Amino acid sequence: MSFDRFLADLKAQAAAAGVSQRALAEASPGLVYDQGIVNRDRGQRVFGQIFTVFAGRMAAVSRMQQARPGSRPMPRPSRAPRRSMACRRL
């Protein structure tokens, strides 16, 4: 998906979630594709692993055993639209 398509979809989702057209118009000009950020993100070695290896390290048996009984689950993420890591404000 191109960045322009991603941005158009993001704006549509934001508008559907109640973000005003004024807010979208004010925020949009500063959202630009930054290849440097994309390169740094893709260069993170931890994400080069296949998922099962990554998950096995992150949710190791020892970590699961250390979890407190009755601990609360993590809160659900907000449905609010977020800027991509490949975007930066000017």
PDB file of N, CA, C and O in Angstrom:
ATOM      1  N   MET A   1       0.853  -1.167   0.000  1.00  0.00           N
ATOM      2  CA  MET A   1       0.000   0.000   0.000  1.00  0.00           C
ATOM      3  C   MET A   1       0.905   1.238   0.000  1.00  0.00           C
ATOM      4  O   MET A   1       1.884   1.305   0.743  1.00  0.00           O
ATOM      5  N   SER A   2       0.568   2.190  -0.824  1.00  0.00           N
ATOM      6  CA  SER A   2       1.347   3.423  -0.879  1.00  0.00           C
ATOM      7  C   SER A   2       1.058   4.281   0.353  1.00  0.00           C
ATOM      8  O   SER A   2       0.043   4.108   1.027  1.00  0.00           O
ATOM      9  N   PHE A   3       1.964   5.198   0.624  1.00  0.00           N
ATOM     10  CA  PHE A   3       1.765   6.095   1.766  1.00  0.00           C
ATOM     11  C   PHE A   3       0.527   6.963   1.543  1.00  0.00           C
ATOM     12  O   PHE A   3      -0.237   7.205   2.477  1.00  0.00           O
ATOM     13  N   ASP A   4       0.326   7.431   0.314  1.00  0.00           N
ATOM     14  CA  ASP A   4      -0.842   8.272   0.026  1.00  0.00           C
ATOM     15  C   ASP A   4      -2.138   7.514   0.291  1.00  0.00           C
ATOM     16  O   ASP A   4      -3.093   8.078   0.826  1.00  0.00           O
ATOM     17  N   ARG A   5      -2.172   6.249  -0.079  1.00  0.00           N
ATOM     18  CA  ARG A   5      -3.356   5.431   0.171  1.00  0.00           C
ATOM     19  C   ARG A   5      -3.543   5.217   1.671  1.00  0.00           C
ATOM     20  O   ARG A   5      -4.659   5.304   2.182  1.00  0.00           O
ATOM     21  N   PHE A   6      -2.439   4.936   2.375  1.00  0.00           N
ATOM     22  CA  PHE A   6      -2.494   4.768   3.824  1.00  0.00           C
ATOM     23  C   PHE A   6      -3.061   6.027   4.482  1.00  0.00           C
ATOM     24  O   PHE A   6      -3.923   5.942   5.357  1.00  0.00           O
ATOM     25  N   LEU A   7      -2.573   7.192   4.056  1.00  0.00           N
ATOM     26  CA  LEU A   7      -3.009   8.457   4.645  1.00  0.00           C
ATOM     27  C   LEU A   7      -4.485   8.716   4.359  1.00  0.00           C
ATOM     28  O   LEU A   7      -5.216   9.173   5.238  1.00  0.00           O
ATOM     29  N   ALA A   8      -4.927   8.428   3.136  1.00  0.00           N
ATOM     30  CA  ALA A   8      -6.345   8.604   2.796  1.00  0.00           C
ATOM     31  C   ALA A   8      -7.223   7.692   3.653  1.00  0.00           C
ATOM     32  O   ALA A   8      -8.268   8.116   4.146  1.00  0.00           O
ATOM     33  N   ASP A   9      -6.796   6.439   3.829  1.00  0.00           N
ATOM     34  CA  ASP A   9      -7.553   5.507   4.676  1.00  0.00           C
ATOM     35  C   ASP A   9      -7.564   5.961   6.130  1.00  0.00           C
ATOM     36  O   ASP A   9      -8.586   5.854   6.808  1.00  0.00           O
ATOM     37  N   LEU A  10      -6.441   6.465   6.604  1.00  0.00           N
ATOM     38  CA  LEU A  10      -6.350   6.958   7.979  1.00  0.00           C
ATOM     39  C   LEU A  10      -7.303   8.136   8.194  1.00  0.00           C
ATOM     40  O   LEU A  10      -7.998   8.202   9.208  1.00  0.00           O
ATOM     41  N   LYS A  11      -7.330   9.058   7.239  1.00  0.00           N
ATOM     42  CA  LYS A  11      -8.240  10.211   7.336  1.00  0.00           C
ATOM     43  C   LYS A  11      -9.692   9.759   7.339  1.00  0.00           C
ATOM     44  O   LYS A  11     -10.509  10.288   8.092  1.00  0.00           O
ATOM     45  N   ALA A  12     -10.013   8.781   6.497  1.00  0.00           N
ATOM     46  CA  ALA A  12     -11.392   8.278   6.454  1.00  0.00           C
ATOM     47  C   ALA A  12     -11.775   7.634   7.780  1.00  0.00           C
ATOM     48  O   ALA A  12     -12.884   7.840   8.272  1.00  0.00           O
ATOM     49  N   GLN A  13     -10.867   6.857   8.360  1.00  0.00           N
ATOM     50  CA  GLN A  13     -11.143   6.232   9.662  1.00  0.00           C
ATOM     51  C   GLN A  13     -11.294   7.287  10.745  1.00  0.00           C
ATOM     52  O   GLN A  13     -12.172   7.181  11.601  1.00  0.00           O
ATOM     53  N   ALA A  14     -10.450   8.297  10.711  1.00  0.00           N
ATOM     54  CA  ALA A  14     -10.523   9.365  11.715  1.00  0.00           C
ATOM     55  C   ALA A  14     -11.848  10.112  11.597  1.00  0.00           C
ATOM     56  O   ALA A  14     -12.494  10.398  12.605  1.00  0.00           O
ATOM     57  N   ALA A  15     -12.250  10.427  10.372  1.00  0.00           N
ATOM     58  CA  ALA A  15     -13.522  11.126  10.164  1.00  0.00           C
ATOM     59  C   ALA A  15     -14.683  10.264  10.653  1.00  0.00           C
ATOM     60  O   ALA A  15     -15.609  10.770  11.286  1.00  0.00           O
ATOM     61  N   ALA A  16     -14.636   8.973  10.364  1.00  0.00           N
ATOM     62  CA  ALA A  16     -15.693   8.062  10.814  1.00  0.00           C
ATOM     63  C   ALA A  16     -15.742   7.962  12.335  1.00  0.00           C
ATOM     64  O   ALA A  16     -16.796   7.700  12.913  1.00  0.00           O
ATOM     65  N   ALA A  17     -14.592   8.171  12.980  1.00  0.00           N
ATOM     66  CA  ALA A  17     -14.529   8.114  14.442  1.00  0.00           C
ATOM     67  C   ALA A  17     -14.889   9.450  15.087  1.00  0.00           C
ATOM     68  O   ALA A  17     -14.873   9.579  16.311  1.00  0.00           O
ATOM     69  N   GLY A  18     -15.218  10.454  14.247  1.00  0.00           N
ATOM     70  CA  GLY A  18     -15.669  11.738  14.785  1.00  0.00           C
ATOM     71  C   GLY A  18     -14.643  12.856  14.786  1.00  0.00           C
ATOM     72  O   GLY A  18     -14.912  13.925  15.334  1.00  0.00           O
ATOM     73  N   VAL A  19     -13.479  12.644  14.192  1.00  0.00           N
ATOM     74  CA  VAL A  19     -12.478  13.711  14.104  1.00  0.00           C
ATOM     75  C   VAL A  19     -12.977  14.717  13.081  1.00  0.00           C
ATOM     76  O   VAL A  19     -13.373  14.343  11.978  1.00  0.00           O
ATOM     77  N   SER A  20     -12.961  15.981  13.441  1.00  0.00           N
ATOM     78  CA  SER A  20     -13.497  17.024  12.565  1.00  0.00           C
ATOM     79  C   SER A  20     -12.637  17.208  11.316  1.00  0.00           C
ATOM     80  O   SER A  20     -11.442  16.914  11.317  1.00  0.00           O
ATOM     81  N   GLN A  21     -13.266  17.695  10.263  1.00  0.00           N
ATOM     82  CA  GLN A  21     -12.542  17.986   9.032  1.00  0.00           C
ATOM     83  C   GLN A  21     -11.494  19.071   9.271  1.00  0.00           C
ATOM     84  O   GLN A  21     -10.430  19.060   8.652  1.00  0.00           O
ATOM     85  N   ARG A  22     -11.794  19.996  10.160  1.00  0.00           N
ATOM     86  CA  ARG A  22     -10.827  21.058  10.479  1.00  0.00           C
ATOM     87  C   ARG A  22      -9.569  20.458  11.104  1.00  0.00           C
ATOM     88  O   ARG A  22      -8.453  20.823  10.735  1.00  0.00           O
ATOM     89  N   ALA A  23      -9.752  19.541  12.046  1.00  0.00           N
ATOM     90  CA  ALA A  23      -8.600  18.905  12.695  1.00  0.00           C
ATOM     91  C   ALA A  23      -7.789  18.109  11.671  1.00  0.00           C
ATOM     92  O   ALA A  23      -6.559  18.145  11.687  1.00  0.00           O
ATOM     93  N   LEU A  24      -8.469  17.401  10.796  1.00  0.00           N
ATOM     94  CA  LEU A  24      -7.771  16.641   9.755  1.00  0.00           C
ATOM     95  C   LEU A  24      -6.987  17.570   8.831  1.00  0.00           C
ATOM     96  O   LEU A  24      -5.843  17.284   8.476  1.00  0.00           O
ATOM     97  N   ALA A  25      -7.607  18.679   8.449  1.00  0.00           N
ATOM     98  CA  ALA A  25      -6.951  19.634   7.547  1.00  0.00           C
ATOM     99  C   ALA A  25      -5.730  20.266   8.200  1.00  0.00           C
ATOM    100  O   ALA A  25      -4.727  20.514   7.531  1.00  0.00           O
ATOM    101  N   GLU A  26      -5.809  20.528   9.501  1.00  0.00           N
ATOM    102  CA  GLU A  26      -4.677  21.148  10.200  1.00  0.00           C
ATOM    103  C   GLU A  26      -3.538  20.159  10.436  1.00  0.00           C
ATOM    104  O   GLU A  26      -2.372  20.554  10.422  1.00  0.00           O
ATOM    105  N   ALA A  27      -3.850  18.894  10.648  1.00  0.00           N
ATOM    106  CA  ALA A  27      -2.820  17.898  10.942  1.00  0.00           C
ATOM    107  C   ALA A  27      -2.174  17.332   9.685  1.00  0.00           C
ATOM    108  O   ALA A  27      -0.993  16.985   9.694  1.00  0.00           O
ATOM    109  N   SER A  28      -2.932  17.239   8.620  1.00  0.00           N
ATOM    110  CA  SER A  28      -2.477  16.539   7.417  1.00  0.00           C
ATOM    111  C   SER A  28      -1.216  17.082   6.756  1.00  0.00           C
ATOM    112  O   SER A  28      -0.365  16.280   6.371  1.00  0.00           O
ATOM    113  N   PRO A  29      -1.044  18.381   6.601  1.00  0.00           N
ATOM    114  CA  PRO A  29       0.143  18.853   5.868  1.00  0.00           C
ATOM    115  C   PRO A  29       1.469  18.436   6.508  1.00  0.00           C
ATOM    116  O   PRO A  29       2.484  18.346   5.818  1.00  0.00           O
ATOM    117  N   GLY A  30       1.469  18.188   7.787  1.00  0.00           N
ATOM    118  CA  GLY A  30       2.707  17.822   8.468  1.00  0.00           C
ATOM    119  C   GLY A  30       3.020  16.338   8.448  1.00  0.00           C
ATOM    120  O   GLY A  30       4.079  15.922   8.917  1.00  0.00           O
ATOM    121  N   LEU A  31       2.116  15.536   7.912  1.00  0.00           N
ATOM    122  CA  LEU A  31       2.342  14.091   7.865  1.00  0.00           C
ATOM    123  C   LEU A  31       3.022  13.747   6.551  1.00  0.00           C
ATOM    124  O   LEU A  31       2.430  13.851   5.477  1.00  0.00           O
ATOM    125  N   VAL A  32       4.268  13.337   6.659  1.00  0.00           N
ATOM    126  CA  VAL A  32       5.045  13.016   5.462  1.00  0.00           C
ATOM    127  C   VAL A  32       5.716  11.664   5.640  1.00  0.00           C
ATOM    128  O   VAL A  32       6.001  11.238   6.759  1.00  0.00           O
ATOM    129  N   TYR A  33       5.959  11.004   4.534  1.00  0.00           N
ATOM    130  CA  TYR A  33       6.660   9.730   4.556  1.00  0.00           C
ATOM    131  C   TYR A  33       8.135  10.004   4.810  1.00  0.00           C
ATOM    132  O   TYR A  33       8.739  10.842   4.139  1.00  0.00           O
ATOM    133  N   ASP A  34       8.708   9.312   5.762  1.00  0.00           N
ATOM    134  CA  ASP A  34      10.121   9.509   6.104  1.00  0.00           C
ATOM    135  C   ASP A  34      10.846   8.177   5.941  1.00  0.00           C
ATOM    136  O   ASP A  34      10.752   7.303   6.803  1.00  0.00           O
ATOM    137  N   GLN A  35      11.564   8.028   4.840  1.00  0.00           N
ATOM    138  CA  GLN A  35      12.250   6.775   4.548  1.00  0.00           C
ATOM    139  C   GLN A  35      13.271   6.429   5.623  1.00  0.00           C
ATOM    140  O   GLN A  35      13.506   5.251   5.891  1.00  0.00           O
ATOM    141  N   GLY A  36      13.881   7.434   6.244  1.00  0.00           N
ATOM    142  CA  GLY A  36      14.845   7.176   7.318  1.00  0.00           C
ATOM    143  C   GLY A  36      14.214   6.442   8.491  1.00  0.00           C
ATOM    144  O   GLY A  36      14.821   5.535   9.060  1.00  0.00           O
ATOM    145  N   ILE A  37      12.995   6.832   8.854  1.00  0.00           N
ATOM    146  CA  ILE A  37      12.292   6.161   9.947  1.00  0.00           C
ATOM    147  C   ILE A  37      11.938   4.737   9.540  1.00  0.00           C
ATOM    148  O   ILE A  37      12.068   3.807  10.336  1.00  0.00           O
ATOM    149  N   VAL A  38      11.494   4.573   8.313  1.00  0.00           N
ATOM    150  CA  VAL A  38      11.159   3.226   7.822  1.00  0.00           C
ATOM    151  C   VAL A  38      12.396   2.336   7.859  1.00  0.00           C
ATOM    152  O   VAL A  38      12.322   1.182   8.283  1.00  0.00           O
ATOM    153  N   ASN A  39      13.523   2.866   7.418  1.00  0.00           N
ATOM    154  CA  ASN A  39      14.768   2.080   7.427  1.00  0.00           C
ATOM    155  C   ASN A  39      15.169   1.680   8.834  1.00  0.00           C
ATOM    156  O   ASN A  39      15.559   0.536   9.070  1.00  0.00           O
ATOM    157  N   ARG A  40      15.074   2.621   9.776  1.00  0.00           N
ATOM    158  CA  ARG A  40      15.420   2.287  11.173  1.00  0.00           C
ATOM    159  C   ARG A  40      14.465   1.240  11.730  1.00  0.00           C
ATOM    160  O   ARG A  40      14.892   0.325  12.434  1.00  0.00           O
ATOM    161  N   ASP A  41      13.187   1.367  11.425  1.00  0.00           N
ATOM    162  CA  ASP A  41      12.207   0.405  11.916  1.00  0.00           C
ATOM    163  C   ASP A  41      12.491  -0.982  11.357  1.00  0.00           C
ATOM    164  O   ASP A  41      12.472  -1.968  12.092  1.00  0.00           O
ATOM    165  N   ARG A  42      12.751  -1.055  10.073  1.00  0.00           N
ATOM    166  CA  ARG A  42      13.012  -2.354   9.440  1.00  0.00           C
ATOM    167  C   ARG A  42      14.356  -2.934   9.854  1.00  0.00           C
ATOM    168  O   ARG A  42      14.588  -4.133   9.698  1.00  0.00           O
ATOM    169  N   GLY A  43      15.237  -2.100  10.375  1.00  0.00           N
ATOM    170  CA  GLY A  43      16.547  -2.558  10.795  1.00  0.00           C
ATOM    171  C   GLY A  43      16.586  -3.147  12.191  1.00  0.00           C
ATOM    172  O   GLY A  43      17.637  -3.603  12.641  1.00  0.00           O
ATOM    173  N   GLN A  44      15.459  -3.144  12.883  1.00  0.00           N
ATOM    174  CA  GLN A  44      15.417  -3.710  14.229  1.00  0.00           C
ATOM    175  C   GLN A  44      15.503  -5.228  14.132  1.00  0.00           C
ATOM    176  O   GLN A  44      14.595  -5.881  13.617  1.00  0.00           O
ATOM    177  N   ARG A  45      16.587  -5.770  14.626  1.00  0.00           N
ATOM    178  CA  ARG A  45      16.849  -7.204  14.475  1.00  0.00           C
ATOM    179  C   ARG A  45      15.788  -8.083  15.113  1.00  0.00           C
ATOM    180  O   ARG A  45      15.513  -9.175  14.614  1.00  0.00           O
ATOM    181  N   VAL A  46      15.191  -7.635  16.195  1.00  0.00           N
ATOM    182  CA  VAL A  46      14.233  -8.484  16.903  1.00  0.00           C
ATOM    183  C   VAL A  46      13.057  -8.847  15.999  1.00  0.00           C
ATOM    184  O   VAL A  46      12.456  -9.909  16.162  1.00  0.00           O
ATOM    185  N   PHE A  47      12.724  -7.972  15.047  1.00  0.00           N
ATOM    186  CA  PHE A  47      11.589  -8.258  14.176  1.00  0.00           C
ATOM    187  C   PHE A  47      11.981  -9.100  12.970  1.00  0.00           C
ATOM    188  O   PHE A  47      11.129  -9.414  12.139  1.00  0.00           O
ATOM    189  N   GLY A  48      13.242  -9.468  12.860  1.00  0.00           N
ATOM    190  CA  GLY A  48      13.688 -10.338  11.791  1.00  0.00           C
ATOM    191  C   GLY A  48      13.449 -11.807  12.104  1.00  0.00           C
ATOM    192  O   GLY A  48      13.631 -12.669  11.244  1.00  0.00           O
ATOM    193  N   GLN A  49      13.044 -12.090  13.328  1.00  0.00           N
ATOM    194  CA  GLN A  49      12.792 -13.466  13.730  1.00  0.00           C
ATOM    195  C   GLN A  49      11.404 -13.899  13.274  1.00  0.00           C
ATOM    196  O   GLN A  49      10.512 -13.071  13.090  1.00  0.00           O
ATOM    197  N   ILE A  50      11.234 -15.199  13.095  1.00  0.00           N
ATOM    198  CA  ILE A  50       9.882 -15.666  12.825  1.00  0.00           C
ATOM    199  C   ILE A  50       9.073 -15.521  14.115  1.00  0.00           C
ATOM    200  O   ILE A  50       9.637 -15.525  15.209  1.00  0.00           O
ATOM    201  N   PHE A  51       7.765 -15.394  13.983  1.00  0.00           N
ATOM    202  CA  PHE A  51       6.929 -15.048  15.126  1.00  0.00           C
ATOM    203  C   PHE A  51       7.027 -16.054  16.267  1.00  0.00           C
ATOM    204  O   PHE A  51       7.072 -15.660  17.432  1.00  0.00           O
ATOM    205  N   THR A  52       7.060 -17.321  15.955  1.00  0.00           N
ATOM    206  CA  THR A  52       7.087 -18.313  17.032  1.00  0.00           C
ATOM    207  C   THR A  52       8.349 -18.201  17.879  1.00  0.00           C
ATOM    208  O   THR A  52       8.301 -18.409  19.091  1.00  0.00           O
ATOM    209  N   VAL A  53       9.477 -17.874  17.253  1.00  0.00           N
ATOM    210  CA  VAL A  53      10.723 -17.680  18.008  1.00  0.00           C
ATOM    211  C   VAL A  53      10.606 -16.426  18.864  1.00  0.00           C
ATOM    212  O   VAL A  53      10.941 -16.438  20.048  1.00  0.00           O
ATOM    213  N   PHE A  54      10.125 -15.337  18.252  1.00  0.00           N
ATOM    214  CA  PHE A  54       9.943 -14.079  18.979  1.00  0.00           C
ATOM    215  C   PHE A  54       8.995 -14.269  20.166  1.00  0.00           C
ATOM    216  O   PHE A  54       9.313 -13.867  21.286  1.00  0.00           O
ATOM    217  N   ALA A  55       7.841 -14.876  19.923  1.00  0.00           N
ATOM    218  CA  ALA A  55       6.855 -15.071  20.983  1.00  0.00           C
ATOM    219  C   ALA A  55       7.396 -15.985  22.075  1.00  0.00           C
ATOM    220  O   ALA A  55       7.116 -15.772  23.255  1.00  0.00           O
ATOM    221  N   GLY A  56       8.167 -16.997  21.696  1.00  0.00           N
ATOM    222  CA  GLY A  56       8.749 -17.898  22.687  1.00  0.00           C
ATOM    223  C   GLY A  56       9.697 -17.184  23.624  1.00  0.00           C
ATOM    224  O   GLY A  56       9.779 -17.515  24.807  1.00  0.00           O
ATOM    225  N   ARG A  57      10.413 -16.207  23.100  1.00  0.00           N
ATOM    226  CA  ARG A  57      11.330 -15.436  23.950  1.00  0.00           C
ATOM    227  C   ARG A  57      10.576 -14.435  24.817  1.00  0.00           C
ATOM    228  O   ARG A  57      10.929 -14.225  25.977  1.00  0.00           O
ATOM    229  N   MET A  58       9.541 -13.820  24.257  1.00  0.00           N
ATOM    230  CA  MET A  58       8.805 -12.780  24.982  1.00  0.00           C
ATOM    231  C   MET A  58       7.848 -13.368  26.013  1.00  0.00           C
ATOM    232  O   MET A  58       7.591 -12.743  27.042  1.00  0.00           O
ATOM    233  N   ALA A  59       7.324 -14.550  25.754  1.00  0.00           N
ATOM    234  CA  ALA A  59       6.386 -15.189  26.682  1.00  0.00           C
ATOM    235  C   ALA A  59       6.962 -16.518  27.153  1.00  0.00           C
ATOM    236  O   ALA A  59       6.296 -17.552  27.106  1.00  0.00           O
ATOM    237  N   ALA A  60       8.188 -16.475  27.600  1.00  0.00           N
ATOM    238  CA  ALA A  60       8.861 -17.688  28.065  1.00  0.00           C
ATOM    239  C   ALA A  60       8.138 -18.260  29.281  1.00  0.00           C
ATOM    240  O   ALA A  60       7.458 -17.539  30.011  1.00  0.00           O
ATOM    241  N   VAL A  61       8.295 -19.551  29.484  1.00  0.00           N
ATOM    242  CA  VAL A  61       7.657 -20.241  30.606  1.00  0.00           C
ATOM    243  C   VAL A  61       8.026 -19.564  31.927  1.00  0.00           C
ATOM    244  O   VAL A  61       7.171 -19.392  32.796  1.00  0.00           O
ATOM    245  N   SER A  62       9.291 -19.180  32.080  1.00  0.00           N
ATOM    246  CA  SER A  62       9.704 -18.536  33.335  1.00  0.00           C
ATOM    247  C   SER A  62       8.949 -17.227  33.562  1.00  0.00           C
ATOM    248  O   SER A  62       8.604 -16.904  34.699  1.00  0.00           O
ATOM    249  N   ARG A  63       8.692 -16.484  32.510  1.00  0.00           N
ATOM    250  CA  ARG A  63       7.919 -15.240  32.656  1.00  0.00           C
ATOM    251  C   ARG A  63       6.478 -15.553  33.046  1.00  0.00           C
ATOM    252  O   ARG A  63       5.887 -14.865  33.878  1.00  0.00           O
ATOM    253  N   MET A  64       5.931 -16.577  32.446  1.00  0.00           N
ATOM    254  CA  MET A  64       4.551 -16.953  32.759  1.00  0.00           C
ATOM    255  C   MET A  64       4.440 -17.404  34.216  1.00  0.00           C
ATOM    256  O   MET A  64       3.449 -17.108  34.884  1.00  0.00           O
ATOM    257  N   GLN A  65       5.443 -18.113  34.705  1.00  0.00           N
ATOM    258  CA  GLN A  65       5.420 -18.592  36.074  1.00  0.00           C
ATOM    259  C   GLN A  65       5.584 -17.454  37.074  1.00  0.00           C
ATOM    260  O   GLN A  65       5.110 -17.554  38.206  1.00  0.00           O
ATOM    261  N   GLN A  66       6.244 -16.380  36.672  1.00  0.00           N
ATOM    262  CA  GLN A  66       6.451 -15.239  37.561  1.00  0.00           C
ATOM    263  C   GLN A  66       5.234 -14.324  37.628  1.00  0.00           C
ATOM    264  O   GLN A  66       5.170 -13.448  38.491  1.00  0.00           O
ATOM    265  N   ALA A  67       4.274 -14.512  36.737  1.00  0.00           N
ATOM    266  CA  ALA A  67       3.080 -13.668  36.725  1.00  0.00           C
ATOM    267  C   ALA A  67       2.320 -13.843  38.035  1.00  0.00           C
ATOM    268  O   ALA A  67       2.206 -14.953  38.556  1.00  0.00           O
ATOM    269  N   ARG A  68       1.816 -12.767  38.547  1.00  0.00           N
ATOM    270  CA  ARG A  68       1.065 -12.831  39.795  1.00  0.00           C
ATOM    271  C   ARG A  68      -0.311 -13.430  39.558  1.00  0.00           C
ATOM    272  O   ARG A  68      -0.988 -13.059  38.599  1.00  0.00           O
ATOM    273  N   PRO A  69      -0.730 -14.343  40.409  1.00  0.00           N
ATOM    274  CA  PRO A  69      -2.098 -14.870  40.281  1.00  0.00           C
ATOM    275  C   PRO A  69      -3.100 -13.731  40.462  1.00  0.00           C
ATOM    276  O   PRO A  69      -2.932 -12.880  41.336  1.00  0.00           O
ATOM    277  N   GLY A  70      -4.117 -13.723  39.649  1.00  0.00           N
ATOM    278  CA  GLY A  70      -5.154 -12.698  39.769  1.00  0.00           C
ATOM    279  C   GLY A  70      -4.765 -11.354  39.197  1.00  0.00           C
ATOM    280  O   GLY A  70      -5.497 -10.381  39.377  1.00  0.00           O
ATOM    281  N   SER A  71      -3.637 -11.264  38.512  1.00  0.00           N
ATOM    282  CA  SER A  71      -3.257  -9.973  37.938  1.00  0.00           C
ATOM    283  C   SER A  71      -4.241  -9.610  36.836  1.00  0.00           C
ATOM    284  O   SER A  71      -4.803 -10.476  36.166  1.00  0.00           O
ATOM    285  N   ARG A  72      -4.431  -8.323  36.670  1.00  0.00           N
ATOM    286  CA  ARG A  72      -5.386  -7.841  35.676  1.00  0.00           C
ATOM    287  C   ARG A  72      -4.791  -7.919  34.281  1.00  0.00           C
ATOM    288  O   ARG A  72      -3.587  -7.731  34.105  1.00  0.00           O
ATOM    289  N   PRO A  73      -5.626  -8.195  33.290  1.00  0.00           N
ATOM    290  CA  PRO A  73      -5.117  -8.187  31.909  1.00  0.00           C
ATOM    291  C   PRO A  73      -4.811  -6.760  31.469  1.00  0.00           C
ATOM    292  O   PRO A  73      -5.304  -5.798  32.059  1.00  0.00           O
ATOM    293  N   MET A  74      -4.016  -6.636  30.455  1.00  0.00           N
ATOM    294  CA  MET A  74      -3.692  -5.318  29.911  1.00  0.00           C
ATOM    295  C   MET A  74      -4.975  -4.668  29.390  1.00  0.00           C
ATOM    296  O   MET A  74      -5.863  -5.369  28.905  1.00  0.00           O
ATOM    297  N   PRO A  75      -5.087  -3.342  29.482  1.00  0.00           N
ATOM    298  CA  PRO A  75      -6.283  -2.681  28.953  1.00  0.00           C
ATOM    299  C   PRO A  75      -6.330  -2.793  27.438  1.00  0.00           C
ATOM    300  O   PRO A  75      -5.295  -2.904  26.781  1.00  0.00           O
ATOM    301  N   ARG A  76      -7.524  -2.762  26.899  1.00  0.00           N
ATOM    302  CA  ARG A  76      -7.683  -2.824  25.449  1.00  0.00           C
ATOM    303  C   ARG A  76      -7.167  -1.534  24.836  1.00  0.00           C
ATOM    304  O   ARG A  76      -7.341  -0.464  25.420  1.00  0.00           O
ATOM    305  N   PRO A  77      -6.539  -1.612  23.676  1.00  0.00           N
ATOM    306  CA  PRO A  77      -6.031  -0.395  23.047  1.00  0.00           C
ATOM    307  C   PRO A  77      -7.164   0.510  22.608  1.00  0.00           C
ATOM    308  O   PRO A  77      -8.271   0.050  22.329  1.00  0.00           O
ATOM    309  N   SER A  78      -6.878   1.792  22.551  1.00  0.00           N
ATOM    310  CA  SER A  78      -7.854   2.775  22.113  1.00  0.00           C
ATOM    311  C   SER A  78      -8.164   2.566  20.638  1.00  0.00           C
ATOM    312  O   SER A  78      -7.312   2.107  19.877  1.00  0.00           O
ATOM    313  N   ARG A  79      -9.355   2.895  20.248  1.00  0.00           N
ATOM    314  CA  ARG A  79      -9.721   2.797  18.831  1.00  0.00           C
ATOM    315  C   ARG A  79      -9.375   4.088  18.095  1.00  0.00           C
ATOM    316  O   ARG A  79      -9.631   4.210  16.897  1.00  0.00           O
ATOM    317  N   ALA A  80      -8.801   5.037  18.801  1.00  0.00           N
ATOM    318  CA  ALA A  80      -8.445   6.303  18.160  1.00  0.00           C
ATOM    319  C   ALA A  80      -7.363   6.060  17.118  1.00  0.00           C
ATOM    320  O   ALA A  80      -6.439   5.282  17.354  1.00  0.00           O
ATOM    321  N   PRO A  81      -7.470   6.722  15.964  1.00  0.00           N
ATOM    322  CA  PRO A  81      -6.433   6.540  14.941  1.00  0.00           C
ATOM    323  C   PRO A  81      -5.092   7.063  15.418  1.00  0.00           C
ATOM    324  O   PRO A  81      -5.023   8.052  16.148  1.00  0.00           O
ATOM    325  N   ARG A  82      -4.036   6.398  15.004  1.00  0.00           N
ATOM    326  CA  ARG A  82      -2.684   6.811  15.370  1.00  0.00           C
ATOM    327  C   ARG A  82      -1.881   7.094  14.123  1.00  0.00           C
ATOM    328  O   ARG A  82      -2.148   6.548  13.053  1.00  0.00           O
ATOM    329  N   ARG A  83      -0.894   7.955  14.278  1.00  0.00           N
ATOM    330  CA  ARG A  83       0.016   8.192  13.168  1.00  0.00           C
ATOM    331  C   ARG A  83       0.943   6.997  13.052  1.00  0.00           C
ATOM    332  O   ARG A  83       1.318   6.389  14.055  1.00  0.00           O
ATOM    333  N   SER A  84       1.299   6.675  11.854  1.00  0.00           N
ATOM    334  CA  SER A  84       2.237   5.588  11.619  1.00  0.00           C
ATOM    335  C   SER A  84       3.616   5.994  12.099  1.00  0.00           C
ATOM    336  O   SER A  84       3.939   7.180  12.169  1.00  0.00           O
ATOM    337  N   MET A  85       4.431   4.994  12.432  1.00  0.00           N
ATOM    338  CA  MET A  85       5.816   5.284  12.788  1.00  0.00           C
ATOM    339  C   MET A  85       6.565   5.880  11.610  1.00  0.00           C
ATOM    340  O   MET A  85       7.610   6.508  11.785  1.00  0.00           O
ATOM    341  N   ALA A  86       6.039   5.687  10.419  1.00  0.00           N
ATOM    342  CA  ALA A  86       6.709   6.218   9.236  1.00  0.00           C
ATOM    343  C   ALA A  86       6.294   7.654   8.942  1.00  0.00           C
ATOM    344  O   ALA A  86       6.685   8.217   7.920  1.00  0.00           O
ATOM    345  N   CYS A  87       5.515   8.240   9.822  1.00  0.00           N
ATOM    346  CA  CYS A  87       5.092   9.632   9.653  1.00  0.00           C
ATOM    347  C   CYS A  87       5.844  10.495  10.657  1.00  0.00           C
ATOM    348  O   CYS A  87       6.204  10.037  11.741  1.00  0.00           O
ATOM    349  N   ARG A  88       6.065  11.692  10.299  1.00  0.00           N
ATOM    350  CA  ARG A  88       6.602  12.635  11.272  1.00  0.00           C
ATOM    351  C   ARG A  88       5.987  13.981  11.010  1.00  0.00           C
ATOM    352  O   ARG A  88       5.648  14.310   9.874  1.00  0.00           O
ATOM    353  N   ARG A  89       5.842  14.757  12.054  1.00  0.00           N
ATOM    354  CA  ARG A  89       5.294  16.103  11.926  1.00  0.00           C
ATOM    355  C   ARG A  89       6.422  17.027  11.485  1.00  0.00           C
ATOM    356  O   ARG A  89       7.552  16.906  11.959  1.00  0.00           O
ATOM    357  N   LEU A  90       6.120  17.933  10.594  1.00  0.00           N
ATOM    358  CA  LEU A  90       7.102  18.936  10.170  1.00  0.00           C
ATOM    359  C   LEU A  90       7.044  20.133  11.068  1.00  0.00           C
ATOM    360  O   LEU A  90       7.796  21.088  10.873  1.00  0.00           O
TER     361      LEU A  90
END
